[in-house]
Amino acid sequence: MPVGMTLTKFLHEEQRRYPSSSGSFTALFSDLVIAAKIISSQVRRAGLGGILGAAGTQNVHGEEVQKLDELANDTFIRTMEHGGHLSAMASEEMDDIIHVDSKYPKGNYVIMFDPLDGSSNIDVNISVGTIFSILKAGKGSEVTVKDFLKPGVEQVCAGYILYGSSTMLVYTTGHGVHGFTLDPSVGEFFLSHENIRIPEKGKIFSINEGNSRHWLPGTSSYIEKVKSNGSEKTARYVGSLVADFHRNLLRGGVFLYPADKKSHKGKLRLLYEANPLSFIVEQAGGAASTGDERVLDVVPGELHQRTPLIIGSKADVEEAVSFWKTASV
């Protein structure tokens, strides 16, 4: 791609490769980009705008809501609802799906999003992010929760926005993974990472060792192995899923948030976190597993379903899963 390729131009060129495309998805994505720019601005001025800290409420998962969680969630909904490309939305922060107001036209897509993953890290100036997943909506009827409860293989697009030293948007539509960096001086995302490929095997492992007392034997055995003498792996764990995933995507490695004695079904959300990141990593040549099966094959039974997640370089994921399965026999 030529130097200076903007995200808008990239999307239009992608659209031209598929003559049957109506352009509705491109327009939907343009609304999403606006939301990303607004949230990026809010994150960067959080310390000056009186929006750090907790909001004094809990979300549907019983977690303390941060002020920026609320701002990001509201921003995403307000920016996306009026474009005429969505039928409904679902947010990790909200109990039920969000129907597009009847005063706005409706489209053929639904979107699920984690508005600000890792938001508790904002107070200490650690990178956070937004994760999103887009599905086709059913036609001819009012959208219901069932339209969202589809396995990850049915996603038409997934991505994340990382608010770090720079703001990056990384996404896939099933034709490779591409990354764009926001140039704040002109307010545009420019192609900076074309056709991202994750290394087959990496040197990084990412896991919250504070949970080690709850680990099941497969996890303990694998971590003991990668920490043993002769291992080339090193531990890197930020605690913001998007930041940990993004580093491993570019450098290679494995991220683990497995099932354990405390969280038998896992901790991360299937629809808002695991599915979109799994779609991205597979398109980049990596792999994602629950420990027992491919994440993208899991058929969800509820909107806020949790799942174990082992994700990253293909060889590393396969090795971690082999330890998991051997210990489960």
TAGI-V84682 format. One line per field, one symbol per residue. ss: DSSP state (A for helix, B for strand, O for the rest). psi: psi as a letter, one per 40 degrees, with the letter a starting at -180 (. if undefined). A space follows every 10 residues. Layout:
ss->???
psi->???
//
This chain:
ss->OOOOOBAAAA AAAAAAOOOO OOOAAAAAAA AAAAAAAAAA AAAAOOOOOO OOOBBBBBOO OOOBBBAAAA AAAAAAAAAA OOOOOBBBBB BOOOOOOBBO OOOOOOOOBB BBBBBBBOAA AAAAOOOBBB BBBBBBOOOO OOOOAAAOOO OAAAOOBBBB BBBOOOBBBB BBOOOOBBBB BBBOOOOBBB BBBOOOOOOO OOOBBBOOAA AAAAOOAAAA AAAAAAOOOO OOOBBOOOOO AAAAAAAAAA AOBBBBBOOO OOOOOOOBBA AAAAAAAAAA AAAOOOBBBO OOOBAAAOOO OOOOOBBOBB BBOAAAAAAA AAAAAAAAO
psi->iihehidddd ddddddegde heeddddddd dddddddddd ddddedeeef fiaieeiiad eeihhidddd dddddddddd deeeeidiih ideidiihih ieeiiiaeii iiihdghfde eddefiiaih hihhihiiie ihhiddedgi ideeheiiai hhgadihihh iieefihihh hhhedefihi hdghghhhid hiehhhigee edeeiidddd dddddeeihe ieiihhhdeh dddddddddd eiahhhgiia ddgdeidihd dddddddddd dddeeaihie ddihdeehhi eidfhiiihh iahddddddd ddddddee.
//
